[in-house]
């Protein structure tokens, strides 16, 4: 298993912002003891146009936007393009990108929720493969749903907490399967829901699995806890690994700095078994 990372992603920050460089640096420092680290390259604007409108790309490029959660950092276009490139690299080597900014709240024409470009969506579209996307971030991936709704090449499954940002993902439609959960869901109910969700698409044939890996469902997470343990991420990995598909993963949320690395390691250890 390879981890995709470049220290450049630590260069932008805002005091007090939960999507901090410290969280990713701590995860990198922990994971580099266990895995090979590979560096990404930025995607091109042509790659970004596979999933985003020209207007959206230009807004990020010029900084001509305002979003409270997703500030106009200096050089954010470069950092966001590099993070999308890390997702592409992760797909190529079946690895895990731990770059920032994350991506699953960015849609065709909008950014938000700490996300500027939809990293995983760029990698999936660029591959041209029939893809199952599983999103276990505790926030709904509204941007990923927006991009892939009705796409015959993609099935999207999201398990997320109801009643919090971004306020979407209440029901399923077409190729989108949403499973809203409560704060006190816990490990057992979560795994039951994931297993049921995957059984629902069991007869479909896919060429790859793409995972939006968010660790904010963790019991100590301040933004979106689903009362999950570190151990359950290993079980999530084991279940997804059991699909026997070429798999890549992209980091989304997870805001307990000290525990993000161990939670990722638990997931990756389960995935490779």
C-alpha positions as CSV (number, residue, x, y, z in Angstrom):
1,X,0.0,0.0,0.0
2,X,1.3,3.4,-1.0
3,X,0.4,6.7,0.7
4,X,0.2,9.8,-1.6
5,X,1.5,12.9,0.1
6,X,3.4,16.2,-0.5
7,X,4.3,18.6,2.3
8,X,3.2,21.5,0.1
9,X,-0.4,20.8,1.3
10,X,0.7,22.0,4.7
11,X,1.5,25.5,3.4
12,X,-1.9,27.1,3.7
13,X,-3.8,27.5,7.0
14,X,-6.1,29.7,9.0
15,X,-6.0,30.0,12.8
16,X,-8.7,27.9,14.4
17,X,-9.9,26.2,11.2
18,X,-10.8,22.5,11.8
19,X,-9.4,21.5,8.4
20,X,-5.9,22.3,9.6
21,X,-2.4,21.3,8.3
22,X,-1.7,19.8,11.7
23,X,-4.3,17.0,11.3
24,X,-2.7,15.9,8.0
25,X,0.9,16.3,9.2
26,X,0.2,14.2,12.3
27,X,-1.4,11.5,10.1
28,X,1.6,11.6,7.7
29,X,4.1,11.4,10.6
30,X,2.3,8.3,11.9
31,X,1.7,6.6,8.6
32,X,5.2,7.1,7.1
33,X,6.4,4.5,9.6
34,X,4.2,1.9,8.0
35,X,3.9,2.7,4.3
36,X,5.8,3.9,1.2
37,X,5.2,7.6,0.5
38,X,4.7,8.7,-3.1
39,X,4.5,12.4,-4.3
40,X,1.7,13.6,-6.6
41,X,1.6,16.1,-9.5
42,X,-1.1,18.7,-10.0
43,X,-3.9,17.8,-12.5
44,X,-4.4,20.0,-15.5
45,X,-7.3,22.3,-16.2
46,X,-8.4,19.8,-18.8
47,X,-8.6,17.1,-16.1
48,X,-10.6,19.5,-13.9
49,X,-13.1,20.1,-16.7
50,X,-14.0,16.5,-16.7
51,X,-16.1,17.2,-13.6
52,X,-16.2,21.0,-13.0
53,X,-17.6,23.9,-15.1
54,X,-15.1,26.4,-16.6
55,X,-16.7,29.1,-14.5
56,X,-16.1,27.1,-11.3
57,X,-12.4,26.4,-12.2
58,X,-11.9,30.1,-13.0
59,X,-13.4,31.2,-9.7
60,X,-10.9,29.0,-7.8
61,X,-8.1,30.1,-10.1
62,X,-8.7,33.8,-9.6
63,X,-9.9,33.7,-6.0
64,X,-13.1,35.4,-7.0
65,X,-15.4,33.6,-4.5
66,X,-16.5,33.8,-0.9
67,X,-17.2,30.8,1.3
68,X,-17.0,31.0,5.1
69,X,-15.7,27.4,5.4
70,X,-13.5,27.5,2.3
71,X,-11.5,30.7,2.4
72,X,-9.7,32.3,-0.5
73,X,-6.2,31.2,0.5
74,X,-3.2,32.4,-1.5
75,X,-2.3,29.8,-4.2
76,X,-5.4,27.7,-3.4
77,X,-5.8,26.8,-7.0
78,X,-2.3,25.1,-6.9
79,X,-3.0,23.3,-3.7
80,X,-6.4,22.1,-4.8
81,X,-5.0,21.0,-8.2
82,X,-2.2,19.1,-6.4
83,X,-4.7,17.4,-4.1
84,X,-6.8,16.3,-7.1
85,X,-3.6,15.0,-8.7
86,X,-2.9,13.0,-5.5
87,X,-6.3,11.3,-6.0
88,X,-5.3,10.5,-9.6
89,X,-2.0,9.0,-8.4
90,X,-3.8,7.0,-5.7
91,X,-6.0,5.5,-8.4
92,X,-3.0,4.6,-10.5
93,X,-1.2,2.8,-7.7
94,X,-4.3,1.6,-5.7
95,X,-3.1,3.7,-2.8
96,X,-4.4,6.3,-0.3
97,X,-4.1,10.1,-0.7
98,X,-3.9,12.0,2.5
99,X,-3.6,15.4,0.8
100,X,-5.6,18.5,1.6
101,X,-7.9,20.2,0.7
102,X,-10.5,17.4,0.7
103,X,-13.1,17.3,-2.1
104,X,-16.4,15.6,-1.7
105,X,-18.4,18.8,-1.0
106,X,-17.3,20.4,-4.3
107,X,-19.9,20.0,-7.1
108,X,-19.9,20.8,-10.8
109,X,-20.4,24.5,-10.2
110,X,-19.6,25.1,-6.5
111,X,-17.2,24.7,-3.6
112,X,-17.8,24.5,0.1
113,X,-17.2,22.5,3.2
114,X,-13.4,22.9,3.0
115,X,-13.5,21.6,-0.6
116,X,-12.5,23.4,-3.8
117,X,-12.2,20.6,-6.4
118,X,-13.7,17.1,-6.1
119,X,-10.5,15.1,-6.0
120,X,-12.0,11.6,-6.1
121,X,-14.4,12.6,-8.9
122,X,-11.6,13.8,-11.1
123,X,-9.7,10.5,-10.6
124,X,-12.8,8.5,-11.3
125,X,-13.8,10.4,-14.5
126,X,-10.2,10.5,-15.7
127,X,-10.0,6.7,-15.4
128,X,-13.1,6.1,-17.6
129,X,-13.9,2.9,-15.6
130,X,-17.2,1.7,-14.2
131,X,-16.8,2.6,-10.6
132,X,-18.5,1.9,-7.2
133,X,-17.9,4.9,-4.9
134,X,-18.3,4.4,-1.2
135,X,-18.2,7.5,1.0
136,X,-17.9,6.8,4.7
137,X,-17.3,10.4,5.7
138,X,-19.8,11.4,8.3
139,X,-20.9,14.4,6.2
140,X,-22.9,13.7,3.0
141,X,-20.8,14.1,-0.2
142,X,-23.2,16.5,-1.9
143,X,-20.6,17.5,-4.5
144,X,-20.0,13.9,-5.5
145,X,-23.7,13.2,-5.8
146,X,-24.1,16.4,-7.9
147,X,-21.4,15.3,-10.3
148,X,-22.4,11.7,-10.7
149,X,-26.2,11.7,-10.5
150,X,-27.5,9.8,-13.5
151,X,-24.0,8.7,-14.6
152,X,-24.3,5.1,-15.9
153,X,-20.6,4.5,-15.2
154,X,-20.9,5.2,-11.4
155,X,-22.8,4.0,-8.4
156,X,-22.4,6.2,-5.3
157,X,-23.1,5.0,-1.7
158,X,-22.9,7.4,1.2
159,X,-23.3,6.7,4.9
160,X,-23.5,9.9,6.8
161,X,-25.0,11.7,9.8
162,X,-28.4,13.3,9.2
163,X,-29.3,16.8,10.3
164,X,-25.8,18.4,9.9
165,X,-23.9,20.1,7.1
166,X,-24.5,20.1,4.2
167,X,-28.1,19.1,4.9
168,X,-28.4,16.8,1.9
169,X,-28.5,13.1,1.3
170,X,-31.9,12.4,2.8
171,X,-32.9,9.8,0.2
172,X,-31.8,7.7,-2.7
173,X,-32.4,8.3,-6.4
174,X,-31.2,6.7,-9.6
175,X,-27.6,5.6,-9.1
176,X,-27.2,7.4,-5.7
177,X,-27.8,5.4,-2.5
178,X,-27.9,7.5,0.6
179,X,-28.0,6.2,4.2
180,X,-28.5,8.9,6.8
181,X,-27.6,7.9,10.3
182,X,-27.9,9.3,13.9
183,X,-25.2,10.5,16.2
184,X,-25.5,7.4,18.4
185,X,-25.3,4.9,15.5
186,X,-22.3,3.0,16.9
187,X,-20.1,0.3,15.4
188,X,-22.7,-2.6,15.1
189,X,-25.4,-0.6,13.4
190,X,-22.9,1.2,11.1
191,X,-21.5,-2.1,9.9
192,X,-25.0,-3.6,9.4
193,X,-25.9,-0.5,7.3
194,X,-22.7,-0.7,5.2
195,X,-23.2,-4.4,4.6
196,X,-26.8,-3.9,3.5
197,X,-25.9,-1.0,1.2
198,X,-23.3,-3.1,-0.6
199,X,-25.7,-6.1,-0.9
200,X,-28.1,-3.7,-2.6
201,X,-25.6,-3.3,-5.5
202,X,-24.3,-6.8,-5.4
203,X,-25.5,-7.9,-8.8
204,X,-23.8,-5.0,-10.6
205,X,-20.3,-5.3,-12.1
206,X,-17.6,-2.7,-11.4
207,X,-14.1,-2.2,-12.6
208,X,-12.9,-0.4,-9.5
209,X,-13.8,0.8,-6.0
210,X,-13.2,4.5,-5.1
211,X,-13.4,5.4,-1.4
212,X,-14.1,8.8,0.1
213,X,-12.5,8.0,3.4
214,X,-13.7,10.3,6.2
215,X,-12.9,9.6,9.8
216,X,-15.2,12.2,11.4
217,X,-17.7,9.5,12.4
218,X,-15.1,8.7,15.1
219,X,-16.5,8.9,18.7
220,X,-14.3,11.8,19.7
221,X,-14.8,13.9,16.6
222,X,-16.1,17.4,17.3
223,X,-17.9,17.9,14.0
224,X,-19.9,14.8,13.1
225,X,-19.5,11.9,15.4
226,X,-21.4,8.7,14.8
227,X,-19.9,7.1,17.9
228,X,-17.5,4.9,15.9
229,X,-14.4,3.3,17.4
230,X,-10.9,3.0,15.8
231,X,-11.5,-0.7,15.5
232,X,-14.6,-0.3,13.3
233,X,-12.5,1.4,10.6
234,X,-10.6,-1.9,10.3
235,X,-13.9,-3.7,9.8
236,X,-14.9,-1.1,7.2
237,X,-11.7,-1.8,5.4
238,X,-12.2,-5.6,5.6
239,X,-15.7,-5.4,4.2
240,X,-14.6,-3.1,1.3
241,X,-11.5,-5.3,0.6
242,X,-13.9,-8.3,0.4
243,X,-15.4,-6.8,-2.8
244,X,-12.1,-7.8,-4.5
245,X,-12.0,-4.7,-6.7
246,X,-9.0,-2.5,-7.6
247,X,-9.3,0.1,-4.8
248,X,-8.1,3.6,-4.1
249,X,-9.0,5.9,-1.2
250,X,-8.9,9.6,-0.7
251,X,-9.0,11.4,2.7
252,X,-12.0,13.6,3.4
253,X,-12.8,14.5,7.0
254,X,-11.5,13.5,10.4
255,X,-10.6,16.2,12.9
256,X,-9.1,14.6,16.0
257,X,-5.5,15.3,15.3
258,X,-4.0,12.7,17.6
259,X,-6.2,9.9,16.4
260,X,-6.5,10.4,12.6
261,X,-3.3,8.4,11.8
262,X,-4.3,5.4,13.9
263,X,-7.8,5.5,12.4
264,X,-6.4,5.5,8.9
265,X,-4.0,2.7,9.8
266,X,-6.9,0.6,11.1
267,X,-8.8,1.1,7.9
268,X,-5.8,0.3,5.7
269,X,-4.9,-2.8,7.7
270,X,-8.4,-4.1,7.2
271,X,-8.5,-3.2,3.5
272,X,-5.4,-5.3,2.7
273,X,-6.4,-8.4,4.6
